[in-house]
Amino acid sequence: MHKFYIPIVNYDSIIFNILKEAGSRGLSVKKITMHVFNASNSLFQSSNFEEIHKYVYAYLKRNSQKKDAFVMKTDIRGRYRINEASPKTRQLMLDFKEQTLCAETEKSEQYNSPTLFD
């Protein structure tokens, strides 16, 4: 029996989106893990909570070590948030906005095109 896993790249984008929505207060590693776990599980695909927790913890730790890292620890132990002063964060936000604008443009073009019933 084959197990299908969501590529780790998707975990990265899920973590970024979660932290972006959390704002300046940030979230604990456990809450971030729960969100990633819920986002990656479906009826046909199950993920292992411990594996996701290990990945999220390592990802947050690895990406919060430098001063200009895009993730930073908060004053509360075990909480992380996005470092808004980081150049990498600004680039990721621009990429995210660009993707959102492209998706909205595609939707508007889709609705403006003639249908079979026009």
Backbone as ProteinMPNN parsed JSONL, in Angstrom:
{"seq_chain_A": "MHKFYIPIVNYDSIIFNILKEAGSRGLSVKKITMHVFNASNSLFQSSNFEEIHKYVYAYLKRNSQKKDAFVMKTDIRGRYRINEASPKTRQLMLDFKEQTLCAETEKSEQYNSPTLFD", "coords_chain_A": {"N_chain_A": [[0.838, -1.17, 0.0], [0.59, 2.197, -0.876], [1.655, 5.248, 0.522], [0.693, 8.567, 0.298], [2.23, 11.637, 0.422], [2.029, 15.09, 1.209], [4.064, 17.367, -0.466], [6.97, 18.761, 1.112], [7.392, 21.409, 0.531], [4.861, 22.54, 0.404], [4.193, 22.505, 3.113], [5.848, 24.537, 4.031], [4.712, 26.847, 2.838], [2.194, 26.738, 4.017], [2.845, 27.109, 6.715], [3.914, 29.709, 6.568], [1.614, 31.175, 5.766], [-0.051, 30.724, 7.969], [1.383, 31.965, 10.049], [1.356, 34.545, 9.047], [-1.34, 35.21, 9.212], [-1.617, 35.052, 11.967], [-0.423, 37.298, 13.007], [1.155, 39.916, 14.982], [1.246, 38.816, 17.526], [1.821, 36.163, 17.254], [2.127, 32.518, 17.239], [2.038, 29.429, 19.066], [4.285, 26.616, 18.785], [2.903, 24.225, 18.869], [0.269, 24.967, 18.164], [0.69, 25.919, 15.569], [1.562, 23.556, 14.412], [-0.79, 22.038, 14.649], [-2.482, 23.434, 12.874], [-1.116, 23.049, 10.43], [-1.216, 20.273, 10.297], [-4.02, 19.868, 10.127], [-4.51, 21.179, 7.72], [-3.146, 19.586, 5.936], [-4.251, 17.085, 6.003], [-6.677, 14.865, 4.653], [-9.584, 13.153, 3.422], [-8.573, 11.171, 1.794], [-5.897, 11.205, 2.238], [-3.607, 10.878, 4.735], [-1.703, 12.267, 7.401], [1.149, 12.063, 9.545], [1.118, 13.129, 12.822], [3.291, 13.483, 14.602], [5.511, 13.535, 12.875], [4.962, 15.828, 11.391], [5.043, 17.708, 13.44], [7.752, 17.557, 14.207], [8.908, 18.487, 11.831], [7.81, 21.111, 11.632], [8.804, 22.294, 14.001], [11.599, 22.118, 13.557], [11.774, 23.639, 11.214], [10.89, 26.199, 12.087], [12.814, 26.74, 14.026], [15.175, 26.673, 12.492], [14.694, 28.791, 10.724], [14.668, 31.016, 12.325], [17.045, 31.732, 13.426], [18.919, 33.683, 12.531], [19.456, 37.287, 12.578], [18.148, 38.675, 10.531], [16.222, 36.897, 9.767], [13.112, 35.557, 8.524], [11.29, 34.598, 10.316], [10.631, 34.965, 13.743], [11.264, 34.616, 17.266], [8.885, 35.198, 19.873], [8.272, 37.163, 22.869], [7.185, 35.357, 24.573], [7.765, 32.091, 25.602], [8.302, 29.544, 23.233], [6.696, 30.57, 21.241], [6.224, 31.855, 17.971], [6.573, 34.317, 15.383], [6.064, 36.293, 12.387], [8.829, 38.066, 11.162], [8.643, 41.232, 10.491], [10.487, 43.097, 9.684], [12.311, 41.879, 8.121], [13.986, 41.413, 4.999], [13.43, 39.158, 3.462], [10.861, 38.466, 4.269], [9.382, 40.606, 3.261], [9.719, 40.102, 0.532], [8.436, 37.604, 0.295], [5.843, 38.373, 0.97], [5.261, 40.072, -1.167], [5.356, 38.216, -3.28], [3.222, 36.615, -2.519], [1.057, 38.424, -2.67], [1.159, 38.961, -5.394], [0.521, 36.456, -6.482], [-2.096, 36.233, -5.544], [-3.339, 38.378, -6.878], [-3.033, 37.514, -9.538], [-4.639, 35.224, -9.508], [-7.145, 36.386, -9.01], [-7.454, 37.9, -11.332], [-7.592, 35.895, -13.268], [-9.999, 34.703, -12.502], [-11.825, 36.813, -12.965], [-11.526, 37.144, -15.727], [-12.475, 34.706, -16.533], [-15.195, 34.833, -15.938], [-16.019, 36.857, -17.616], [-15.854, 35.869, -20.133], [-17.528, 34.624, -23.055], [-20.334, 32.424, -22.824], [-21.856, 29.226, -23.51], [-24.508, 29.732, -23.569], [-24.929, 32.354, -24.251]], "CA_chain_A": [[0.0, 0.0, 0.0], [1.385, 3.42, -0.987], [1.213, 6.428, 1.247], [0.959, 9.791, -0.438], [2.524, 12.743, 1.315], [2.104, 16.417, 0.621], [5.463, 17.779, -0.481], [7.373, 19.642, 2.198], [7.262, 22.786, 0.067], [3.539, 22.988, 0.811], [4.251, 22.775, 4.549], [6.454, 25.854, 4.185], [3.734, 27.881, 2.506], [1.143, 26.681, 5.031], [3.394, 27.741, 7.919], [3.987, 31.142, 6.305], [0.257, 31.729, 5.781], [-0.543, 30.68, 9.348], [2.054, 33.019, 10.807], [0.893, 35.828, 8.52], [-2.658, 35.438, 9.792], [-1.503, 35.172, 13.423], [-0.074, 38.677, 13.319], [2.309, 40.211, 15.827], [1.243, 37.995, 18.741], [2.41, 34.876, 16.923], [1.474, 31.287, 17.675], [2.926, 28.415, 19.624], [4.668, 25.551, 17.856], [1.83, 23.228, 18.875], [-0.865, 25.485, 17.379], [1.11, 25.925, 14.168], [1.553, 22.154, 13.992], [-2.194, 21.625, 14.486], [-2.989, 24.033, 11.631], [-0.483, 22.361, 9.302], [-1.775, 18.922, 10.298], [-5.39, 19.944, 9.61], [-4.475, 21.591, 6.315], [-2.543, 18.554, 5.089], [-5.035, 15.845, 6.075], [-7.937, 14.804, 3.926], [-10.201, 11.835, 3.468], [-7.753, 10.225, 1.049], [-4.49, 11.382, 2.558], [-3.398, 11.13, 6.16], [-0.35, 12.637, 7.774], [1.542, 11.687, 10.893], [1.229, 14.344, 13.622], [4.651, 13.625, 15.144], [6.405, 13.936, 11.789], [4.682, 17.224, 11.079], [5.538, 18.49, 14.567], [9.214, 17.62, 14.076], [9.232, 19.351, 10.706], [7.464, 22.492, 11.979], [9.757, 22.758, 15.009], [12.9, 22.305, 12.899], [11.621, 24.746, 10.27], [10.84, 27.448, 12.84], [14.114, 26.941, 14.668], [16.147, 26.962, 11.439], [14.402, 30.076, 10.097], [14.638, 32.112, 13.293], [18.366, 31.837, 14.028], [19.62, 34.906, 12.144], [18.737, 38.53, 12.888], [17.286, 39.063, 9.421], [15.36, 35.767, 9.41], [11.737, 36.004, 8.367], [10.538, 34.138, 11.487], [11.328, 35.323, 14.974], [10.629, 34.221, 18.511], [8.25, 36.283, 20.618], [8.697, 37.211, 24.266], [6.638, 34.178, 25.234], [8.513, 30.883, 25.239], [7.66, 28.609, 22.318], [5.867, 31.262, 20.254], [6.928, 32.43, 16.824], [5.811, 35.222, 14.529], [6.797, 36.757, 11.218], [9.68, 39.228, 11.364], [8.241, 42.154, 9.431], [11.638, 43.896, 9.259], [13.171, 41.048, 7.287], [13.805, 41.564, 3.544], [12.829, 37.935, 2.93], [9.43, 38.556, 4.533], [8.818, 41.533, 2.28], [9.683, 39.416, -0.76], [7.39, 36.585, 0.352], [4.56, 39.068, 0.942], [5.05, 40.51, -2.546], [5.038, 37.027, -4.064], [1.882, 36.18, -2.126], [0.113, 39.378, -3.239], [1.177, 38.781, -6.845], [-0.24, 35.24, -6.768], [-3.497, 36.535, -5.283], [-3.804, 39.219, -7.975], [-3.136, 36.676, -10.737], [-5.804, 34.353, -9.35], [-8.33, 37.218, -9.163], [-7.545, 38.259, -12.743], [-8.065, 34.711, -13.982], [-11.421, 34.529, -12.193], [-12.604, 37.844, -13.643], [-11.501, 36.822, -17.154], [-13.299, 33.515, -16.732], [-16.597, 35.221, -15.904], [-16.293, 37.776, -18.714], [-15.828, 35.18, -21.412], [-18.869, 34.196, -23.477], [-20.709, 31.053, -22.497], [-22.641, 28.552, -24.536], [-25.892, 30.201, -23.528], [-25.013, 33.785, -24.652]], "C_chain_A": [[0.89, 1.242, 0.0], [0.777, 4.516, -0.129], [1.598, 7.639, 0.417], [1.136, 10.911, 0.562], [2.485, 14.041, 0.54], [3.568, 16.822, 0.622], [5.748, 18.797, 0.611], [7.248, 21.105, 1.793], [5.903, 23.347, 0.467], [3.49, 23.271, 2.306], [4.817, 24.171, 4.774], [5.443, 26.96, 3.912], [2.581, 27.902, 3.513], [1.615, 27.386, 6.295], [3.451, 29.258, 7.726], [2.61, 31.784, 6.388], [-0.321, 31.762, 7.191], [0.074, 31.8, 10.17], [1.621, 34.403, 10.338], [-0.458, 36.185, 9.121], [-2.6, 35.643, 11.303], [-1.141, 36.587, 13.839], [1.099, 38.793, 14.273], [2.353, 39.394, 17.118], [1.877, 36.637, 18.496], [1.584, 33.709, 17.426], [2.511, 30.338, 18.249], [3.217, 27.352, 18.568], [3.542, 24.526, 17.755], [0.64, 23.698, 18.036], [-0.527, 25.513, 15.889], [1.076, 24.509, 13.612], [0.127, 21.667, 13.754], [-2.777, 22.173, 13.181], [-2.407, 23.324, 10.408], [-1.051, 20.946, 9.167], [-3.183, 18.924, 9.702], [-5.422, 20.315, 8.131], [-3.959, 20.484, 5.4], [-3.293, 17.231, 5.121], [-6.303, 15.964, 5.252], [-8.478, 13.387, 4.05], [-9.303, 10.783, 2.822], [-6.275, 10.279, 1.398], [-4.346, 11.704, 4.041], [-1.934, 11.409, 6.42], [-0.103, 12.224, 9.211], [1.799, 12.963, 11.693], [2.651, 14.55, 14.13], [5.647, 14.077, 14.082], [6.212, 15.411, 11.429], [5.213, 18.121, 12.19], [7.058, 18.641, 14.499], [9.607, 18.569, 12.956], [8.98, 20.817, 11.054], [8.463, 23.057, 12.973], [11.124, 23.041, 14.373], [12.86, 23.499, 11.944], [11.649, 26.088, 10.994], [12.187, 27.762, 13.482], [15.162, 27.366, 13.642], [15.945, 28.367, 10.863], [14.294, 31.235, 11.078], [16.0, 32.359, 13.927], [19.06, 33.167, 13.748], [18.783, 36.139, 12.487], [17.766, 38.922, 11.783], [16.389, 37.921, 8.936], [13.913, 36.233, 9.33], [10.813, 35.502, 9.475], [11.339, 34.538, 12.714], [10.539, 34.84, 16.189], [9.965, 35.443, 19.135], [8.789, 36.267, 22.044], [8.223, 35.99, 25.048], [7.351, 32.941, 24.707], [7.685, 29.979, 24.317], [6.748, 29.247, 21.296], [6.738, 31.89, 19.183], [5.983, 33.337, 16.055], [6.677, 35.629, 13.346], [7.583, 38.004, 11.597], [9.415, 40.198, 10.218], [9.385, 43.02, 8.928], [12.562, 43.141, 8.312], [12.918, 41.301, 5.797], [13.149, 40.328, 2.916], [11.315, 37.945, 3.137], [8.762, 39.469, 3.518], [8.699, 40.869, 0.911], [8.577, 38.362, -0.791], [6.006, 37.226, 0.309], [4.244, 39.554, -0.469], [4.674, 39.334, -3.436], [3.616, 36.567, -3.783], [0.827, 37.1, -2.725], [0.019, 39.211, -4.746], [0.373, 37.548, -7.241], [-1.731, 35.484, -6.578], [-4.075, 37.373, -6.412], [-3.968, 38.419, -9.264], [-4.366, 35.782, -10.671], [-7.093, 35.147, -9.53], [-8.537, 37.614, -10.615], [-8.076, 37.094, -13.56], [-9.548, 34.489, -13.738], [-12.26, 35.55, -12.939], [-12.627, 37.595, -15.152], [-12.406, 35.635, -17.452], [-14.772, 33.9, -16.789], [-16.97, 36.15, -17.05], [-16.317, 37.081, -20.067], [-17.238, 34.701, -21.766], [-19.114, 32.73, -23.119], [-21.506, 30.464, -23.64], [-24.05, 29.112, -24.629], [-26.038, 31.672, -23.913], [-25.344, 33.932, -26.107]], "O_chain_A": [[1.835, 1.332, 0.784], [-0.441, 4.686, -0.064], [2.71, 7.715, -0.105], [0.299, 11.113, 1.442], [2.858, 14.094, -0.632], [4.25, 16.633, 1.628], [4.884, 19.589, 0.986], [7.017, 21.959, 2.649], [5.806, 24.518, 0.834], [2.801, 24.201, 2.726], [4.317, 24.91, 5.621], [5.34, 27.911, 4.688], [2.052, 28.968, 3.825], [0.873, 28.173, 6.883], [3.076, 30.009, 8.626], [2.455, 32.831, 7.017], [-1.002, 32.717, 7.565], [-0.626, 32.502, 10.9], [1.53, 35.331, 11.141], [-0.691, 37.334, 9.496], [-3.448, 36.338, 11.862], [-1.522, 37.026, 14.924], [1.933, 37.892, 14.365], [3.41, 39.294, 17.74], [2.412, 36.024, 19.419], [0.491, 33.882, 17.965], [3.702, 30.436, 17.953], [2.485, 27.212, 17.588], [3.263, 24.017, 16.67], [0.067, 22.913, 17.281], [-1.361, 25.171, 15.05], [0.623, 24.281, 12.49], [-0.139, 20.968, 12.777], [-3.482, 21.46, 12.467], [-3.133, 23.032, 9.457], [-1.331, 20.483, 8.062], [-3.504, 18.079, 8.868], [-6.264, 19.822, 7.38], [-4.299, 20.45, 4.217], [-2.99, 16.338, 4.329], [-6.916, 17.028, 5.17], [-7.883, 12.536, 4.711], [-9.279, 9.632, 3.259], [-5.489, 9.475, 0.898], [-4.901, 12.687, 4.532], [-1.047, 10.869, 5.758], [-1.039, 12.056, 9.993], [2.613, 13.793, 11.285], [3.164, 15.668, 14.094], [6.521, 14.901, 14.352], [7.177, 16.14, 11.194], [5.775, 19.181, 11.914], [7.586, 19.733, 14.71], [10.533, 19.366, 13.11], [9.83, 21.671, 10.803], [8.925, 24.186, 12.808], [11.727, 24.084, 14.626], [13.812, 24.277, 11.879], [12.345, 27.011, 10.57], [12.638, 28.907, 13.479], [15.937, 28.292, 13.88], [16.917, 29.054, 10.549], [13.871, 32.326, 10.698], [16.095, 33.128, 14.883], [19.718, 33.718, 14.63], [17.568, 36.052, 12.663], [16.685, 39.442, 12.059], [15.859, 37.973, 7.827], [13.531, 37.197, 9.994], [9.666, 35.94, 9.562], [12.567, 34.46, 12.724], [9.319, 34.679, 16.14], [10.417, 36.574, 18.952], [9.653, 35.459, 22.383], [8.807, 35.639, 26.073], [7.515, 32.776, 23.498], [6.521, 29.691, 24.592], [6.081, 28.535, 20.546], [7.833, 32.385, 19.45], [4.766, 33.155, 16.07], [7.874, 35.343, 13.31], [7.064, 38.893, 12.272], [9.908, 40.005, 9.107], [9.277, 43.619, 7.858], [13.498, 43.722, 7.764], [11.766, 41.393, 5.374], [12.398, 40.447, 1.948], [10.568, 37.483, 2.274], [7.704, 39.145, 2.98], [7.702, 41.048, 0.212], [7.862, 38.24, -1.785], [5.094, 36.687, -0.318], [3.102, 39.463, -0.919], [3.767, 39.448, -4.26], [2.89, 36.175, -4.697], [-0.189, 36.626, -3.234], [-1.067, 39.306, -5.318], [-0.373, 37.581, -8.22], [-2.544, 34.998, -7.364], [-5.19, 37.11, -6.863], [-4.932, 38.622, -10.001], [-5.059, 35.603, -11.673], [-8.041, 34.647, -10.136], [-9.673, 37.66, -11.086], [-8.914, 37.28, -14.442], [-10.28, 34.128, -14.659], [-13.302, 35.201, -13.494], [-13.655, 37.818, -15.791], [-13.031, 35.575, -18.51], [-15.522, 33.354, -17.598], [-18.142, 36.218, -17.42], [-16.765, 37.668, -21.052], [-18.042, 34.41, -20.88], [-18.193, 31.914, -23.119], [-21.792, 31.144, -24.625], [-24.709, 28.976, -25.66], [-27.152, 32.196, -23.906], [-25.452, 35.052, -26.606]]}, "name": "protein", "num_of_chains": 1, "seq": "MHKFYIPIVNYDSIIFNILKEAGSRGLSVKKITMHVFNASNSLFQSSNFEEIHKYVYAYLKRNSQKKDAFVMKTDIRGRYRINEASPKTRQLMLDFKEQTLCAETEKSEQYNSPTLFD"}
